[in-house]
Amino acid sequence: MKIIFGFLGFAFFTLQYQLWLGEDSVRTLNMLELEVEAQRANNEGLEQRNRLVEIEVLDLKNGLEAVEERARSELGMIEKGETFYLLVPTQK
């Protein structure tokens, strides 16, 4: 009888070890859930960025106003008949 109880005790502790500390344990599951949540947050940020880029691409494809605005802000271009003023702050 002692041998059976010993074997059952050993099996119980072995299964408990695998459940809490083994390769496919509860601890591993919790760590994976944290990683998944972090990746979801990262994906949400990337999806928002992709939506903004998609809107910008559609705007650049469909309208000349966006192209003109971009040329003015990034390239410093001006149209014929316009006067360009550069305001330089004074140094103190």
C-alpha positions as CSV (number, residue, x, y, z in Angstrom):
1,M,0.0,0.0,0.0
2,K,2.9,2.3,0.8
3,I,4.3,1.8,-2.7
4,I,1.0,2.8,-4.3
5,F,0.7,6.0,-2.1
6,G,4.4,6.7,-2.9
7,F,3.8,6.3,-6.6
8,L,0.6,8.5,-6.5
9,G,2.4,11.1,-4.5
10,F,5.3,11.1,-6.9
11,A,2.9,11.4,-9.9
12,F,1.0,14.2,-8.2
13,F,4.1,16.3,-7.5
14,T,5.4,15.6,-11.0
15,L,2.2,16.8,-12.6
16,Q,2.1,19.8,-10.3
17,Y,5.6,20.7,-11.3
18,Q,4.7,20.5,-15.0
19,L,1.6,22.5,-14.4
20,W,3.3,25.4,-12.6
21,L,7.0,25.4,-13.6
22,G,7.3,23.1,-16.7
23,E,7.7,24.0,-20.3
24,D,4.0,24.5,-21.0
25,S,3.1,25.8,-17.6
26,V,0.8,28.5,-16.3
27,R,3.8,30.8,-15.9
28,T,4.7,30.4,-19.6
29,L,1.0,31.1,-20.5
30,N,1.0,34.3,-18.5
31,M,4.2,35.5,-20.1
32,L,2.8,34.8,-23.6
33,E,-0.4,36.6,-22.8
34,L,1.7,39.7,-21.8
35,E,3.7,39.5,-25.0
36,V,0.5,39.2,-27.1
37,E,-1.0,42.3,-25.3
38,A,2.2,44.3,-26.0
39,Q,2.1,43.2,-29.7
40,R,-1.6,44.2,-30.0
41,A,-0.7,47.6,-28.7
42,N,2.1,47.9,-31.1
43,N,-0.2,46.7,-34.0
44,E,-2.8,49.4,-33.1
45,G,-0.1,52.1,-33.4
46,L,1.1,50.7,-36.7
47,E,-2.5,50.5,-38.0
48,Q,-3.1,54.1,-37.1
49,R,0.1,55.1,-38.9
50,N,-1.0,53.1,-41.9
51,R,-4.4,54.8,-42.0
52,L,-2.7,58.2,-41.9
53,V,-0.3,57.2,-44.7
54,E,-3.1,55.8,-46.8
55,I,-5.1,59.1,-46.4
56,E,-2.0,61.1,-47.4
57,V,-1.4,58.9,-50.5
58,L,-5.0,59.2,-51.6
59,D,-4.9,62.9,-51.1
60,L,-1.7,63.2,-53.1
61,K,-3.2,61.0,-55.9
62,N,-6.5,62.9,-56.2
63,G,-5.7,66.5,-55.5
64,L,-3.2,69.1,-56.5
65,E,-3.7,71.0,-53.3
66,A,-1.8,68.4,-51.3
67,V,1.0,68.3,-53.7
68,E,1.3,72.1,-53.7
69,E,1.2,72.2,-49.9
70,R,3.9,69.6,-49.7
71,A,6.1,71.4,-52.3
72,R,5.7,74.7,-50.3
73,S,6.5,73.2,-46.9
74,E,9.2,70.7,-47.7
75,L,10.8,72.2,-50.8
76,G,10.2,75.9,-50.2
77,M,8.7,76.4,-53.6
78,I,6.6,79.5,-54.5
79,E,4.3,80.3,-57.4
80,K,4.8,83.0,-60.1
81,G,3.6,86.3,-58.8
82,E,4.1,85.5,-55.1
83,T,6.5,87.3,-52.9
84,F,8.6,85.2,-50.5
85,Y,9.3,86.6,-47.1
86,L,11.8,84.9,-44.7
87,L,11.5,86.0,-41.1
88,V,14.7,85.5,-39.2
89,P,14.5,85.7,-35.4
90,T,16.9,88.1,-33.8
91,Q,19.7,86.6,-31.8
92,K,20.0,87.7,-28.2
